């Protein structure tokens, strides 16, 4: 690990602490352990050059086969379970910017809808994430994986789908942003409900077969 990279991590941590008071963000303490774990990983091993950073909620965090699924890319997992899009935006200076990634792959927004936030709110946070990229990492590509229909959260799927539609439209207007749609592939043969074999027992998180769907959706955009 270079001294420069460690200094960068320290600097953005200080900036985030100050910004949390200025911007009214109130959930920073919820992710202290996750951020400490990421910092510890960076202390123990030098991050690869030009990585693909996967970031977002537990769908990313639990993607244990990430390196095997994308063997031709230097992947970094920066998912933190339970997080929302605004959490990712807030911590982007800490978990995205220092790596100077060539690509950022995002799965987030589902927890936003579960927390009774609207599709428009998810769109606003997505715009904020892309604006951050435009300002700080203009050459970096963003691949946004659509929110998935799940067994546990089937009742709120209509609002998630509306959020997907809004984000897809916004992505089409933004430079170097791709929308990887997995929603239809997550549904069963009749297309009416989520396919049970794509999920583990909780009906929310993905089985290995579910992650195969994500991999197939993301890989063409990486190429």
C-alpha positions in Angstrom: 0.0 0.0 0.0 1.5 3.4 -1.0 1.6 6.2 1.5 -0.2 8.4 -1.1 -3.2 6.0 -1.1 -3.4 5.9 2.7 -3.2 9.7 2.8 -6.0 9.9 0.3 -8.2 7.6 2.4 -7.5 9.7 5.5 -8.3 12.9 3.7 -11.6 11.8 2.3 -12.6 10.5 5.8 -12.1 13.9 7.3 -14.0 15.5 4.4 -16.9 13.1 4.8 -17.1 13.8 8.6 -17.4 17.5 7.9 -19.8 17.0 5.0 -22.2 14.9 7.1 -22.9 18.0 9.2 -23.3 20.3 6.2 -25.5 18.1 4.1 -27.8 16.8 6.8 -26.8 13.2 6.1 -27.6 11.2 9.3 -26.7 7.5 8.7 -22.9 7.7 8.5 -22.5 5.9 11.9 -24.5 2.9 10.6 -21.7 2.1 8.2 -18.6 2.8 10.4 -17.8 -0.9 10.7 -18.1 -1.5 7.0 -15.9 1.5 6.1 -13.3 0.4 8.7 -13.2 -3.0 7.1 -12.7 -1.5 3.7 -9.9 0.7 5.0 -8.3 -2.4 6.7 -8.3 -4.3 3.4 -6.6 -1.4 1.6 -4.0 -1.3 4.3 -3.2 -4.9 3.9 -3.1 -5.1 0.2 -2.5 -2.5 -2.6 -5.7 -2.0 -4.7 -5.2 -3.1 -8.3 -4.8 -0.5 -11.1 -7.8 0.4 -13.2 -10.2 -1.8 -11.3 -13.8 -2.5 -11.8 -15.5 -1.5 -8.5 -18.7 -3.2 -7.6 -20.7 -1.1 -5.1 -24.1 -1.0 -3.5 -26.2 -3.0 -1.1 -26.1 -6.7 0.1 -26.7 -8.0 -3.5 -23.1 -6.8 -4.1 -21.7 -7.5 -0.7 -22.8 -11.2 -0.9 -21.4 -11.7 -4.4 -18.7 -14.1 -3.2 -17.8 -15.4 -6.7 -17.1 -12.0 -8.1 -13.5 -12.6 -9.0 -14.3 -16.0 -10.6 -17.2 -14.5 -12.5 -15.1 -11.7 -14.0 -11.6 -13.3 -14.3 -10.4 -10.8 -17.0 -11.0 -7.8 -14.7 -9.4 -6.5 -11.5 -12.5 -6.4 -9.4 -13.0 -4.7 -6.0 -16.1 -5.4 -3.9 -17.4 -2.4 -2.0 -20.9 -3.5 -1.2 -22.3 -2.8 2.2 -25.5 -4.5 3.2 -28.7 -2.5 3.8 -27.4 0.6 2.1 -29.4 2.9 -0.1 -28.4 5.0 -3.1 -27.8 8.1 -1.0 -25.5 6.1 1.3 -23.4 5.2 -1.8 -23.4 8.8 -3.0 -22.3 9.9 0.4 -19.4 7.4 0.7 -18.3 7.6 -2.9 -15.3 9.8 -2.1 -14.2 7.0 0.3 -15.1 3.8 -1.6 -14.9 4.8 -5.2 -12.7 7.9 -5.8 -9.4 6.6 -4.4 -9.3 3.6 -6.7 -9.8 5.6 -9.9 -11.8 2.8 -11.4 -12.3 2.3 -15.1 -15.8 1.0 -14.3 -18.2 1.2 -11.4 -20.9 -1.5 -11.3 -23.8 -0.5 -9.0 -26.7 -2.5 -7.5 -28.7 -0.2 -5.2 -32.1 1.4 -4.9 -34.1 -1.6 -3.7 -33.6 -0.7 0.0 -34.7 2.8 -0.8 -38.1 1.6 -2.0 -38.4 -0.8 1.0 -37.9 2.2 3.2 -40.9 3.9 1.7 -38.9 6.2 -0.5 -40.4 7.0 -3.9 -39.1 6.0 -7.3 -38.4 9.8 -7.9 -36.2 9.8 -4.8 -34.2 6.9 -6.1 -33.8 8.7 -9.4 -32.6 11.9 -7.7 -29.9 9.9 -5.8 -28.9 8.1 -9.0 -28.4 11.5 -10.7 -26.3 12.6 -7.8 -24.1 9.5 -8.2 -23.6 10.2 -11.9 -22.9 13.9 -11.2 -20.2 12.8 -8.7 -18.7 10.7 -11.4 -18.9 13.5 -14.0 -17.1 15.8 -11.7 -14.4 13.5 -10.2 -14.0 10.5 -12.5 -15.1 11.7 -16.0 -13.5 8.8 -17.8 -15.1 6.1 -15.6 -18.1 4.1 -16.9 -21.1 3.4 -14.7 -23.1 0.2 -15.1 -26.3 0.3 -13.1 -27.9 -3.1 -12.5 -31.7 -2.8 -12.4 -33.6 -3.4 -9.1 -34.7 -7.0 -9.0 -38.2 -8.5 -8.4 -37.9 -10.8 -5.4 -40.2 -13.2 -3.5 -39.9 -11.3 -0.2 -40.5 -7.8 -1.7 -42.9 -8.7 -4.5 -45.6 -6.4 -3.1 -43.3 -3.3 -3.7 -42.1 -4.5 -7.1 -44.4 -2.0 -9.0 -42.6 1.0 -7.4 -39.2 -0.6 -7.9 -40.1 -1.2 -11.6 -41.1 2.5 -11.8 -37.8 3.4 -10.4 -36.0 1.2 -12.9 -37.9 2.9 -15.7 -36.9 6.3 -14.5 -33.3 5.4 -14.0 -33.1 3.6 -17.4 -34.4 6.8 -19.1 -31.9 9.0 -17.2 -29.0 6.6 -18.0 -29.8 6.7 -21.7 -29.2 10.5 -21.6 -26.0 10.4 -19.6 -22.5 9.9 -21.1 -20.8 6.5 -20.5 -23.6 5.2 -18.3 -25.2 1.7 -19.0 -28.3 0.1 -17.7 -28.2 -3.6 -17.2 -31.7 -4.9 -16.9 -32.2 -8.2 -15.0 -35.8 -7.8 -14.1 -37.4 -10.1 -16.8 -34.7 -12.8 -16.2 -35.7 -12.9 -12.6 -39.2 -13.9 -13.3 -40.6 -17.4 -13.6 -41.8 -19.2 -16.8 -45.1 -17.4 -16.8 -43.5 -14.0 -16.1 -45.9 -13.3 -13.2 -43.7 -13.9 -10.2 -40.0 -14.3 -9.3 -38.4 -17.6 -10.1 -37.8 -19.4 -6.8 -34.5 -21.1 -7.8 -32.8 -17.7 -8.2 -33.1 -17.0 -4.5 -31.9 -18.4 -1.2 -34.3 -19.4 1.6 -35.0 -15.8 2.7 -36.6 -15.0 -0.7 -34.6 -11.8 -1.0 -30.9 -12.6 -1.6 -29.6 -14.5 -4.6 -28.6 -18.1 -5.1 -25.7 -19.0 -7.3 -28.1 -19.3 -10.2 -29.4 -15.8 -9.4 -25.8 -14.4 -9.6 -25.4 -16.1 -13.0 -28.2 -13.8 -14.2 -26.4 -10.7 -12.9 -23.1 -11.8 -14.4 -24.8 -12.4 -17.8 -26.3 -8.9 -17.7 -23.1 -7.1 -16.7 -20.5 -8.9 -18.8 -21.5 -7.5 -22.2 -21.1 -3.9 -20.9 -17.6 -4.7 -19.5 -16.5 -5.9 -22.9 
